[in-house]
Amino acid sequence: MLKQGPRWIPAIYAYIDAHVHEPIKVSQLAVLANVHPVYFARTFKASCGMSVLKYVRQRRVMAAAVVMEKKPVRLVDVANQFGFADQAHFSRVFREEFGDTPSKFRAKAAGTASMVA
């Protein structure tokens, strides 16, 4: 899980979650934290256990999973909505994170929802 870090870390997490649909740059986050970009990247990785870009990508995939669970939407549209280069890129990253393809994830989520209803 996330380790405790500098006092600006929670604000950065909140910013990333609030702007998960937008392009996010390390330099932009460093400005928000009021620190040098290299220091920011190093400190973020030490606090979070992963690079800034990997964390942003992880949060995008998690947000995409929530969207896919709630409503039927084409995978290409989800990929575009969350800033992935294309559907193949989204599927590859999604599989790395969840261990399943987006299609299988959605099918499992729909099966669970229909069993509950």
FENZISUL-V590217 format. One record per backbone hydrogen bond with DSSP energy under -1.0 kcal/mol. NH is the residue of the N-H (numbers start at 1). CO is the residue of the C=O. E is the energy in kcal/mol with one decimal. If there is no record, write none. Layout:
NH_CO_E / NH_CO_E
This chain:
3_47_-2.4 / 9_6_-1.7 / 12_8_-1.8 / 13_9_-2.5 / 14_10_-2.3 / 15_11_-2.3 / 16_12_-2.7 / 17_13_-2.5 / 18_14_-2.2 / 19_15_-1.6 / 22_19_-2.0 / 29_25_-2.0 / 30_26_-2.5 / 31_27_-1.8 / 32_28_-1.7 / 33_29_-2.0 / 35_30_-2.2 / 40_36_-3.1 / 41_37_-2.7 / 42_38_-2.3 / 43_39_-2.9 / 44_40_-3.0 / 45_41_-2.1 / 46_42_-2.0 / 47_43_-2.1 / 48_44_-3.1 / 49_45_-2.3 / 55_51_-2.4 / 56_52_-2.7 / 57_53_-2.4 / 58_54_-2.6 / 59_55_-2.5 / 60_56_-2.2 / 61_57_-2.2 / 62_58_-2.3 / 63_59_-2.3 / 64_60_-2.4 / 65_61_-2.3 / 66_62_-1.7 / 67_63_-2.0 / 68_64_-2.6 / 69_65_-1.8 / 70_66_-1.6 / 71_67_-2.0 / 78_74_-1.9 / 79_75_-2.7 / 80_76_-2.1 / 81_77_-2.6 / 82_78_-1.9 / 83_80_-1.3 / 84_79_-2.6 / 90_86_-2.2 / 91_87_-2.8 / 92_88_-2.4 / 93_89_-2.4 / 94_90_-2.9 / 95_91_-2.4 / 96_92_-1.9 / 97_93_-1.8 / 98_94_-3.1 / 99_95_-2.4 / 105_101_-2.5 / 106_102_-2.7 / 107_103_-2.3 / 108_104_-2.6 / 109_105_-2.6 / 110_106_-2.6 / 111_107_-2.3 / 112_108_-2.4 / 113_109_-2.3 / 114_110_-2.3 / 115_111_-1.6 / 116_112_-1.7 / 117_113_-2.2
